[in-house]
Amino acid sequence: MPSATTTPVRGTAAPARQARTPTPGLFLTLLAVCSAVTAANIYLAAPLLPLMARDFGSAPSAIAWIASVAQLGYAVGLLFFAPLGDSANRRRLVTGLTLVTALALGASAAAPGTAALAAAVFVASAATVIPQLLVPLVAERAPAERRARHVAAVIAGLFTGIVAARVLGGLAGQAFGWRWVFAGAAVLTLALGLATAVVLPSRRRREGPLFAGLVALPSVLRSSPELWRACVRQAGMFGAWSALWTSLALLLTGPAYGLSTATAGLFGLFGLTASAVAPLAGGLVDRFGAARVVRSAYVVAAVSVPLFWLGGQVLWALFAAAVAVHAALVASHVANQTLALTATATPATANTAYVVAGFAGGAAASALAGSAFSHFGWGGVCGVAGVWLVLGWGVTAVRR
């Protein structure tokens, strides 16, 4: 990895003074671990829905919308905070967001009802956008021939955090209660976020209005067809994954399987596929290009949907579908995000457009999936996932 003063890819920012920066390997590891811990915050609610419902005296499907609130909050936070990576003091920004996230997670743990919980989860998710401030930094510092691999390392950490949220969240929730899960997440976020802030650049990267990146988002999208395609395709892929993954606890703890929350949470171990696939996907993108990897990922995701539908009655099909959909999601994400980060001269702003599109698609699909599960069962959830894949690929398949 280049030194701290390497010129950013396609950027115009002046070199930023670093605090006492660790060795490149340690620096990348710290950023990956911080991404894992903070990304987990977005998905804490999903495996805990049955416990929350019992605590608040409602049906799990009736509060499934809280998982969608988390994703919507993350999308809103990305829209306002992630573009600041092109101009703001990264160290101060990460420190402030870490403190807000920790306080909001603490408020979630103490929430007296679903409305208060949803509000606290929204704030925590909106502030926990730290991974998307770190990924552009990694892309800027990486040599061109290894850029996708370095980006993939942080993405692997991010997806490991998602898996941990489901597995460890479910186990800890069953053992200690869902409120202690949020409290523990607050402590971990505070520790890792502040540790990461110490090693980040300490000066503003570009002069000008602080929210110039947010204002420039529409023009950046219009001027880059590659970025637009990456946004739409990842929105379709992430929406399909979100519909299936956020509703899975309802299937596993319902009449079809009757598993406990802790046992259902262990199902998230299949998500470790993502951590294994990310480095491989990075190498494939560096070698063959992003378009071919995204196309292959969509094929794998399309195969996973009928497997998920069959998994409503047959457990082995769920196992195979979980591996397939995680492999497809992370391969698509590595390819599309690498493309987004190199498509324009403002990587943080482009990355904002990309991730906001993905999480907006995920939040919408999750919300529809909760309603579909209530009215049509697991087959309705699989239908939502299939529609999102068709939209994500079909809209971009027509060349303009």
Buried (B, 14 or more C-beta within 10 A) or exposed (E): BEEBEEEBBBBEBBBBEBEEBEEBEEBBBBBBBBBBBBBBBBBBBBBBBBBBBEBBEEEBBBBBBBBBBBBBBBBBBBBBBBBBBBBBBBBBBBBBBBBBBBBBBBBBBEBEEBEEBBBBBBBBBBBBBBBBBBBBBBBBBBEEEBBBBBBBBBBBBBBBBBBBBBBBBBBBBBEEBBBEBBBBBBEBBBBBBBEBBBBBBBBBBBEEEEBBBBEBBEEBBEEBEBBBBBBBBBBBBBBBBBBBBBBBBBBBBBEBBEBEBBBBBBBBEBBBBBBBBBBBBBBBBBEEBBBEBBEBBBEBBBBBBEBBBBBBEEEEBBBBBBBBBBBBBBBBBBBBBBBBBBBBBBBBBBBBBBBBBBBBBBBBBBBBBBBBBBEEBBEBBBBBBBBBBEBBBEBBEEEE
